[in-house]
Amino acid sequence: PQGSVHDLPQLYTRPSSASLLSTLEQLKIKPATWGDDEATSHHDEANLPRYLTSIIASSLAWIEDESVREQIWEAASSRLSERSGRSAIPSMSRTFTIPTSTATTVAITLREPSLTADNLGHKTWLASYLLAKRLQSLAPYVPALGNGGQVIELGAGTGLVGLAIAAMFDVHVHLTDLPAIVTNLLANATANSSRITKERTSVGELDWSNIPDHCTEKHKTYDLVVAADPLYSPQHPAWLVAAISHVLKRDLAARVVIELPLREAYLPEIIELRSRMGALGLVKIVDGTERGFEDWEDNQRGNEKTEVVCWWAVWQWAHSSISFEKEGNSNRATGGARRAFHLHW
């Protein structure tokens, strides 16, 4: 049952500073983390914004200590921000619990700076969490996870998937994203160094829109490429596949693992991604869908969350594609991949 705001300290009674600060602490909304019900409010959310605003607007004249009054105003402002949508919430840290193969869990703590429309990589999205949880079940399909392979995460964002891989498997993971995201990504890798040694991770910038047209012998390639929720614009399918082509090792044991939400607005991009992956010479070896609740909330009305269907898939190079490329015939490789694409989809 939800408590009424009338049960909270009322300003006309001139409550003590200790009473107000204690109440504001109780009204704190813990950052939502999947599988954690502690973020749910047990108060009358419909009327709390007015209550909090009244505290901010009050002079609190009966409280003599000005520094204490500032603490109360700041706490009330923070509680109001927590109820004004994710973009209004200041920087925060969340801990995500990921299951391992030994019936134990790995805890990854991530800092998420204030979110803006041009820095969506500062939030940990549902697809990242679901993919991190699925890693153990995908291991039989991904040789790199069992043989100490080299892994790269594209569009790593806060780094949940890549850091989970580094914590759970004997591999090195290179986390990449745009320059504006990399600073926080590096901070998250450092913050989890107690459970992931520095030798197991590295962080670097990678702009998909600026990928060389052709792979060279000089740049590093990887046994596994992972990406979670990577499509946000019409250009992303082409850019992402170009990046994959650039960094994925030309080997039949190499894999690509992608998970993304089936958002209606981006279905054309998802269809294009599948097509381009096939045209590159990659074939899907296993895929599936799963459901979860996105914790992106424009407000806290009833603590409602939006159910999202996510699609995941594992790709490898087509046998014909690898053999043709070794012969130096890229045109035949593309054609073979297209035939494999139609057979598998």
Order of alpha helices (4+ residues) and beta strands (2+ residues): alpha-alpha-alpha-beta-beta-alpha-beta-alpha-beta-alpha-beta-beta-alpha-beta-alpha-beta-beta-alpha-alpha
